[in-house]
């Protein structure tokens, strides 16, 4: 796979992490439940760290990280809806990273993506556990 295609795929990932960072940061501001708010805030920081890792990979390969992202919906103030959206974002990211690990032939990139996959799986699990706890 050529560098331009790897950069293109990494920019998809970068945009995903940018979206997650913004959504989770916003949700952490408006969630009233302290435990949920703090967890969401901590995970938003993790997502920002993923952006740094991806930006580093992009720049090392001669590209520039894109700040373009999809339109984001910040209309829900309901904790359960916010957690569902956050779980969906994690699942979407995991699926994309797993697909890319199979097709990218750059060892450094694959290593970073695998590390991010592990963290995204942990995030999804923590959001699900919080949802179950809050729903009881």
ROVEXLO-510108 format. One record per residue: residue number from 1; residue in one letter; chain; x, y, z of N, C-alpha, C in turn. Coordinates in nm, 3 decimals. Layout:
! residues N
SITE, num, residuo, cadena, npx, npy, npz, capx, capy, capz, cpx, cpy, cpz
SITE, NUM, a, A, X, Y, Z, X, Y, Z, X, Y, Z
...
! end
This chain:
! residues 136
SITE, num, residuo, cadena, npx, npy, npz, capx, capy, capz, cpx, cpy, cpz
SITE, 1, x, A, 0.085, -0.118, 0.000, 0.000, 0.000, 0.000, 0.090, 0.124, 0.000
SITE, 2, x, A, 0.058, 0.222, -0.085, 0.144, 0.341, -0.092, 0.115, 0.437, 0.023
SITE, 3, x, A, 0.207, 0.530, 0.044, 0.198, 0.623, 0.156, 0.072, 0.709, 0.150
SITE, 4, x, A, 0.034, 0.750, 0.029, -0.084, 0.836, 0.015, -0.210, 0.765, 0.065
SITE, 5, x, A, -0.221, 0.636, 0.037, -0.338, 0.560, 0.083, -0.333, 0.543, 0.235
SITE, 6, x, A, -0.216, 0.518, 0.288, -0.204, 0.506, 0.435, -0.241, 0.639, 0.500
SITE, 7, x, A, -0.193, 0.750, 0.444, -0.227, 0.882, 0.497, -0.378, 0.904, 0.490
SITE, 8, x, A, -0.440, 0.866, 0.380, -0.585, 0.882, 0.364, -0.659, 0.805, 0.473
SITE, 9, x, A, -0.618, 0.680, 0.497, -0.683, 0.598, 0.599, -0.659, 0.655, 0.739
SITE, 10, x, A, -0.538, 0.700, 0.765, -0.508, 0.757, 0.896, -0.587, 0.886, 0.919
SITE, 11, x, A, -0.615, 0.960, 0.813, -0.696, 1.081, 0.828, -0.842, 1.047, 0.858
SITE, 12, x, A, -0.891, 0.934, 0.808, -1.024, 0.885, 0.847, -1.024, 0.861, 0.998
SITE, 13, x, A, -0.920, 0.796, 1.046, -0.907, 0.767, 1.189, -0.895, 0.895, 1.270
SITE, 14, x, A, -0.814, 0.987, 1.220, -0.793, 1.114, 1.290, -0.927, 1.187, 1.306
SITE, 15, x, A, -1.005, 1.192, 1.199, -1.136, 1.259, 1.205, -1.228, 1.189, 1.305
SITE, 16, x, A, -1.223, 1.056, 1.307, -1.304, 0.981, 1.403, -1.266, 1.019, 1.547
SITE, 17, x, A, -1.138, 1.027, 1.575, -1.092, 1.061, 1.709, -1.126, 1.206, 1.743
SITE, 18, x, A, -1.118, 1.294, 1.645, -1.156, 1.434, 1.664, -1.304, 1.443, 1.702
SITE, 19, x, A, -1.388, 1.371, 1.629, -1.532, 1.370, 1.658, -1.559, 1.317, 1.799
SITE, 20, x, A, -1.494, 1.206, 1.833, -1.515, 1.147, 1.966, -1.470, 1.245, 2.074
SITE, 21, x, A, -1.357, 1.310, 2.054, -1.306, 1.406, 2.152, -1.408, 1.517, 2.175
SITE, 22, x, A, -1.463, 1.572, 2.068, -1.558, 1.683, 2.081, -1.688, 1.637, 2.147
SITE, 23, x, A, -1.740, 1.522, 2.103, -1.866, 1.472, 2.160, -1.848, 1.440, 2.308
SITE, 24, x, A, -1.743, 1.368, 2.341, -1.723, 1.327, 2.480, -1.694, 1.448, 2.569
SITE, 25, x, A, -1.617, 1.543, 2.519, -1.589, 1.663, 2.598, -1.720, 1.736, 2.629
SITE, 26, x, A, -1.800, 1.757, 2.526, -1.927, 1.825, 2.545, -2.015, 1.749, 2.645
SITE, 27, x, A, -2.027, 1.618, 2.623, -2.110, 1.539, 2.713, -2.061, 1.546, 2.857
SITE, 28, x, A, -1.930, 1.548, 2.877, -1.877, 1.556, 3.013, -1.915, 1.688, 3.081
SITE, 29, x, A, -1.936, 1.793, 3.001, -1.976, 1.923, 3.057, -2.121, 1.921, 3.106
SITE, 30, x, A, -2.208, 1.847, 3.034, -2.351, 1.857, 3.065, -2.407, 1.738, 3.141
SITE, 31, x, A, -2.332, 1.629, 3.154, -2.380, 1.515, 3.230, -2.382, 1.552, 3.378
SITE, 32, x, A, -2.496, 1.531, 3.442, -2.508, 1.567, 3.584, -2.449, 1.461, 3.675
SITE, 33, x, A, -2.459, 1.335, 3.638, -2.405, 1.228, 3.721, -2.253, 1.239, 3.723
SITE, 34, x, A, -2.196, 1.256, 3.841, -2.053, 1.284, 3.853, -1.966, 1.171, 3.798
SITE, 35, x, A, -2.000, 1.045, 3.831, -1.919, 0.932, 3.784, -1.918, 0.925, 3.632
SITE, 36, x, A, -2.035, 0.942, 3.571, -2.045, 0.937, 3.425, -1.970, 1.054, 3.361
SITE, 37, x, A, -1.982, 1.170, 3.422, -1.914, 1.288, 3.369, -1.763, 1.273, 3.374
SITE, 38, x, A, -1.711, 1.225, 3.487, -1.565, 1.209, 3.501, -1.511, 1.101, 3.408
SITE, 39, x, A, -1.584, 0.991, 3.394, -1.540, 0.884, 3.302, -1.538, 0.936, 3.159
SITE, 40, x, A, -1.644, 1.005, 3.120, -1.652, 1.059, 2.984, -1.540, 1.160, 2.960
SITE, 41, x, A, -1.512, 1.243, 3.059, -1.402, 1.339, 3.047, -1.268, 1.267, 3.029
SITE, 42, x, A, -1.242, 1.165, 3.111, -1.115, 1.092, 3.103, -1.100, 1.024, 2.967
SITE, 43, x, A, -1.208, 0.969, 2.916, -1.199, 0.902, 2.786, -1.182, 1.004, 2.674
SITE, 44, x, A, -1.239, 1.123, 2.689, -1.217, 1.226, 2.587, -1.069, 1.262, 2.578
SITE, 45, x, A, -1.000, 1.261, 2.691, -0.856, 1.287, 2.693, -0.781, 1.174, 2.621
SITE, 46, x, A, -0.824, 1.049, 2.643, -0.765, 0.936, 2.571, -0.782, 0.954, 2.421
SITE, 47, x, A, -0.900, 0.996, 2.379, -0.927, 1.013, 2.236, -0.837, 1.122, 2.178
SITE, 48, x, A, -0.813, 1.227, 2.256, -0.723, 1.332, 2.209, -0.580, 1.277, 2.194
SITE, 49, x, A, -0.541, 1.190, 2.287, -0.408, 1.129, 2.278, -0.398, 1.043, 2.152
SITE, 50, x, A, -0.507, 0.975, 2.118, -0.509, 0.897, 1.993, -0.489, 0.990, 1.873
SITE, 51, x, A, -0.548, 1.109, 1.879, -0.528, 1.206, 1.771, -0.380, 1.239, 1.757
SITE, 52, x, A, -0.311, 1.258, 1.868, -0.168, 1.289, 1.863, -0.090, 1.176, 1.797
SITE, 53, x, A, -0.120, 1.054, 1.836, -0.050, 0.938, 1.779, -0.074, 0.931, 1.628
SITE, 54, x, A, -0.200, 0.949, 1.587, -0.234, 0.940, 1.445, -0.172, 1.056, 1.367
SITE, 55, x, A, -0.174, 1.176, 1.425, -0.112, 1.291, 1.359, 0.036, 1.267, 1.338
SITE, 56, x, A, 0.101, 1.208, 1.438, 0.243, 1.177, 1.427, 0.268, 1.081, 1.310
SITE, 57, x, A, 0.186, 0.978, 1.299, 0.201, 0.882, 1.188, 0.178, 0.950, 1.053
SITE, 58, x, A, 0.078, 1.036, 1.047, 0.045, 1.106, 0.922, 0.162, 1.195, 0.879
SITE, 59, x, A, 0.211, 1.276, 0.972, 0.319, 1.371, 0.940, 0.447, 1.296, 0.903
SITE, 60, x, A, 0.479, 1.189, 0.974, 0.599, 1.110, 0.942, 0.595, 1.055, 0.800
SITE, 61, x, A, 0.475, 1.038, 0.745, 0.459, 0.982, 0.611, 0.438, 1.091, 0.507
SITE, 62, x, A, 0.457, 1.216, 0.548, 0.450, 1.328, 0.453, 0.315, 1.392, 0.439
SITE, 63, x, A, 0.220, 1.359, 0.525, 0.086, 1.415, 0.514, 0.058, 1.520, 0.620
SITE, 64, x, A, -0.064, 1.568, 0.619, -0.112, 1.663, 0.719, -0.245, 1.611, 0.773
SITE, 65, x, A, -0.262, 1.618, 0.905, -0.390, 1.574, 0.963, -0.503, 1.666, 0.918
SITE, 66, x, A, -0.615, 1.607, 0.886, -0.731, 1.687, 0.846, -0.815, 1.720, 0.968
SITE, 67, x, A, -0.868, 1.838, 0.972, -0.958, 1.877, 1.081, -1.104, 1.871, 1.035
SITE, 68, x, A, -1.126, 1.818, 0.915, -1.262, 1.804, 0.864, -1.329, 1.686, 0.932
SITE, 69, x, A, -1.455, 1.705, 0.965, -1.530, 1.598, 1.031, -1.677, 1.609, 0.991
SITE, 70, x, A, -1.750, 1.504, 1.023, -1.893, 1.504, 0.996, -1.964, 1.604, 1.088
SITE, 71, x, A, -2.085, 1.642, 1.050, -2.165, 1.726, 1.138, -2.199, 1.646, 1.262
SITE, 72, x, A, -2.182, 1.708, 1.378, -2.204, 1.639, 1.504, -2.333, 1.686, 1.568
SITE, 73, x, A, -2.403, 1.593, 1.633, -2.530, 1.622, 1.698, -2.508, 1.632, 1.848
SITE, 74, x, A, -2.526, 1.752, 1.902, -2.509, 1.775, 2.045, -2.644, 1.801, 2.113
SITE, 75, x, A, -2.752, 1.749, 2.056, -2.885, 1.788, 2.104, -2.934, 1.709, 2.225
SITE, 76, x, A, -2.874, 1.597, 2.257, -2.928, 1.514, 2.365, -2.866, 1.550, 2.500
SITE, 77, x, A, -2.955, 1.572, 2.598, -2.912, 1.594, 2.735, -2.935, 1.470, 2.821
SITE, 78, x, A, -2.986, 1.363, 2.761, -3.021, 1.241, 2.832, -2.897, 1.151, 2.846
SITE, 79, x, A, -2.863, 1.113, 2.967, -2.743, 1.033, 2.992, -2.744, 0.902, 2.914
SITE, 80, x, A, -2.856, 0.831, 2.913, -2.862, 0.702, 2.843, -2.838, 0.720, 2.693
SITE, 81, x, A, -2.895, 0.823, 2.635, -2.874, 0.851, 2.493, -2.729, 0.886, 2.467
SITE, 82, x, A, -2.671, 0.967, 2.554, -2.530, 1.004, 2.538, -2.441, 0.880, 2.546
SITE, 83, x, A, -2.467, 0.792, 2.641, -2.386, 0.671, 2.654, -2.402, 0.581, 2.533
SITE, 84, x, A, -2.524, 0.570, 2.481, -2.546, 0.490, 2.359, -2.465, 0.546, 2.242
SITE, 85, x, A, -2.467, 0.677, 2.227, -2.390, 0.742, 2.119, -2.241, 0.715, 2.138
SITE, 86, x, A, -2.194, 0.724, 2.261, -2.053, 0.702, 2.290, -2.014, 0.556, 2.262
SITE, 87, x, A, -2.101, 0.462, 2.296, -2.075, 0.321, 2.266, -2.071, 0.300, 2.115
SITE, 88, x, A, -2.162, 0.364, 2.043, -2.162, 0.354, 1.896, -2.033, 0.411, 1.837
SITE, 89, x, A, -1.985, 0.523, 1.890, -1.860, 0.583, 1.840, -1.743, 0.488, 1.862
SITE, 90, x, A, -1.738, 0.425, 1.978, -1.629, 0.331, 2.006, -1.637, 0.211, 1.912
SITE, 91, x, A, -1.755, 0.157, 1.892, -1.773, 0.041, 1.803, -1.735, 0.077, 1.660
SITE, 92, x, A, -1.777, 0.194, 1.615, -1.743, 0.240, 1.480, -1.591, 0.249, 1.463
SITE, 93, x, A, -1.524, 0.304, 1.562, -1.379, 0.316, 1.557, -1.310, 0.180, 1.556
SITE, 94, x, A, -1.354, 0.091, 1.644, -1.296, -0.043, 1.651, -1.309, -0.113, 1.517
SITE, 95, x, A, -1.428, -0.107, 1.459, -1.452, -0.174, 1.330, -1.360, -0.119, 1.221
SITE, 96, x, A, -1.344, 0.012, 1.215, -1.258, 0.073, 1.114, -1.112, 0.036, 1.137
SITE, 97, x, A, -1.067, 0.042, 1.262, -0.928, 0.006, 1.292, -0.900, -0.141, 1.258
SITE, 98, x, A, -0.992, -0.230, 1.292, -0.972, -0.372, 1.261, -0.961, -0.394, 1.111
SITE, 99, x, A, -1.046, -0.324, 1.034, -1.040, -0.334, 0.888, -0.905, -0.287, 0.837
SITE, 100, x, A, -0.856, -0.176, 0.891, -0.730, -0.121, 0.845, -0.610, -0.208, 0.882
SITE, 101, x, A, -0.614, -0.268, 0.998, -0.503, -0.356, 1.041, -0.484, -0.469, 0.940
SITE, 102, x, A, -0.592, -0.512, 0.879, -0.587, -0.622, 0.781, -0.528, -0.579, 0.647
SITE, 103, x, A, -0.538, -0.452, 0.613, -0.497, -0.410, 0.478, -0.371, -0.323, 0.474
SITE, 104, x, A, -0.333, -0.264, 0.588, -0.214, -0.177, 0.590, -0.091, -0.263, 0.614
SITE, 105, x, A, 0.013, -0.238, 0.536, 0.135, -0.319, 0.546, 0.252, -0.241, 0.608
SITE, 106, x, A, 0.220, -0.140, 0.687, 0.321, -0.059, 0.756, 0.321, -0.104, 0.903
SITE, 107, x, A, 0.431, -0.163, 0.946, 0.440, -0.222, 1.079, 0.415, -0.121, 1.192
SITE, 108, x, A, 0.470, -0.001, 1.179, 0.451, 0.101, 1.284, 0.304, 0.141, 1.293
SITE, 109, x, A, 0.243, 0.163, 1.179, 0.102, 0.204, 1.177, 0.016, 0.094, 1.239
SITE, 110, x, A, 0.036, -0.029, 1.198, -0.043, -0.141, 1.249, -0.025, -0.153, 1.401
SITE, 111, x, A, 0.097, -0.136, 1.450, 0.121, -0.142, 1.593, 0.043, -0.037, 1.671
SITE, 112, x, A, 0.042, 0.087, 1.620, -0.033, 0.195, 1.685, -0.182, 0.166, 1.678
SITE, 113, x, A, -0.231, 0.122, 1.562, -0.374, 0.093, 1.549, -0.418, -0.017, 1.645
SITE, 114, x, A, -0.336, -0.119, 1.661, -0.370, -0.227, 1.754, -0.378, -0.176, 1.897
SITE, 115, x, A, -0.288, -0.086, 1.933, -0.291, -0.027, 2.067, -0.419, 0.055, 2.086
SITE, 116, x, A, -0.455, 0.133, 1.985, -0.578, 0.212, 1.992, -0.699, 0.120, 2.002
SITE, 117, x, A, -0.701, 0.011, 1.927, -0.812, -0.085, 1.933, -0.832, -0.133, 2.076
SITE, 118, x, A, -0.722, -0.170, 2.143, -0.731, -0.216, 2.282, -0.794, -0.110, 2.372
SITE, 119, x, A, -0.752, 0.014, 2.354, -0.808, 0.121, 2.437, -0.955, 0.147, 2.404
SITE, 120, x, A, -0.990, 0.143, 2.275, -1.130, 0.166, 2.237, -1.220, 0.055, 2.292
SITE, 121, x, A, -1.171, -0.068, 2.291, -1.249, -0.178, 2.350, -1.271, -0.155, 2.499
SITE, 122, x, A, -1.168, -0.106, 2.568, -1.182, -0.076, 2.711, -1.282, 0.038, 2.732
SITE, 123, x, A, -1.274, 0.141, 2.648, -1.370, 0.253, 2.659, -1.512, 0.203, 2.641
SITE, 124, x, A, -1.534, 0.123, 2.538, -1.669, 0.071, 2.511, -1.719, -0.008, 2.631
SITE, 125, x, A, -1.633, -0.092, 2.687, -1.670, -0.174, 2.804, -1.707, -0.084, 2.922
SITE, 126, x, A, -1.627, 0.021, 2.946, -1.655, 0.111, 3.058, -1.787, 0.186, 3.038
SITE, 127, x, A, -1.814, 0.230, 2.915, -1.941, 0.297, 2.888, -2.058, 0.200, 2.908
SITE, 128, x, A, -2.044, 0.075, 2.862, -2.151, -0.024, 2.878, -2.175, -0.054, 3.026
SITE, 129, x, A, -2.067, -0.069, 3.103, -2.082, -0.097, 3.246, -2.150, 0.020, 3.316
SITE, 130, x, A, -2.114, 0.141, 3.279, -2.177, 0.259, 3.337, -2.325, 0.264, 3.301
SITE, 131, x, A, -2.355, 0.232, 3.178, -2.494, 0.232, 3.133, -2.575, 0.130, 3.214
SITE, 132, x, A, -2.521, 0.012, 3.231, -2.589, -0.093, 3.308, -2.606, -0.049, 3.454
SITE, 133, x, A, -2.505, 0.008, 3.512, -2.510, 0.054, 3.651, -2.613, 0.165, 3.667
SITE, 134, x, A, -2.610, 0.260, 3.575, -2.701, 0.374, 3.585, -2.844, 0.332, 3.560
SITE, 135, x, A, -2.862, 0.230, 3.476, -2.996, 0.185, 3.438, -3.063, 0.102, 3.548
SITE, 136, x, A, -2.984, 0.049, 3.643, -3.040, -0.036, 3.749, -3.132, 0.040, 3.841
! end
